[in-house]
Amino acid sequence: MVWLSKDFEAERKWKLSQAKKVALRASKGMSDQATRGEERLKEEEHRMRKVALNISKDKKKFWLKIEKLVHYKHQLELEEGKKKALDKQLKTSGKHIAGRFVAFTSQFVLQSCTS
């Protein structure tokens, strides 16, 4: 009978140790599921940050191109204004030069005819 009680005692110890192992595995599995969910959330947040970064880079490139275009148009307007001013100056000075040329040639012709 002694051997039977020792056998029951050993079996009880074995069952308790097995129950502890199963409980540890189950708690570890549950914590792994929780950490997997957290990891998924972190990965999703990281992916969203990458997408946002790419969008912001594209927006920056777009506005830099717009800024270059505005600068180019402003330069064209300035050059056009300068050209108009030079054309106006050329017209007025051209009329003055043409008037002086006509006066000079008519004087020259008169002097040639009278001589």
PEPE-V834661 format. One record per pair of residues at least 4 apart in sequence whose C-alpha atoms are under 7 Angstrom apart, sorted by the first residue. I is the first residue (numbers start at 1). GAP is how many residues later the second one is. Records with the same first field share a line. If there is no record, write none. Layout:
I = GAP ; GAP
//
This chain:
1 = 4
2 = 4
3 = 4
4 = 4
5 = 4
6 = 4
7 = 4
8 = 4
9 = 4
10 = 4
11 = 4
12 = 4
13 = 4
14 = 4
15 = 4
16 = 4
17 = 4
18 = 4
19 = 4
20 = 4
21 = 4
22 = 4
23 = 4
24 = 4
25 = 4
26 = 4
27 = 4
28 = 4
29 = 4
30 = 4
31 = 4
32 = 4
33 = 4
34 = 4
35 = 4
36 = 4
37 = 4
38 = 4
39 = 4
40 = 4
41 = 4
42 = 4
43 = 4
44 = 4
45 = 4
46 = 4
47 = 4
48 = 4
49 = 4
50 = 4
51 = 4
52 = 4
53 = 4
54 = 4
55 = 4
56 = 4
57 = 4
58 = 4
59 = 4
60 = 4
61 = 4
62 = 4
63 = 4
64 = 4
65 = 4
66 = 4
67 = 4
68 = 4
69 = 4
70 = 4
71 = 4
72 = 4
73 = 4
74 = 4
75 = 4
76 = 4
77 = 4
78 = 4
79 = 4
80 = 4
81 = 4
82 = 4
83 = 4
84 = 4
85 = 4
86 = 4
87 = 4
88 = 4
89 = 4
90 = 4
91 = 4
92 = 4
93 = 4
94 = 4
95 = 4
96 = 4
97 = 4
98 = 4
99 = 4
100 = 4
101 = 4
102 = 4
103 = 4
104 = 4
105 = 4
106 = 4
107 = 4
108 = 4
109 = 4
110 = 4
111 = 4
//
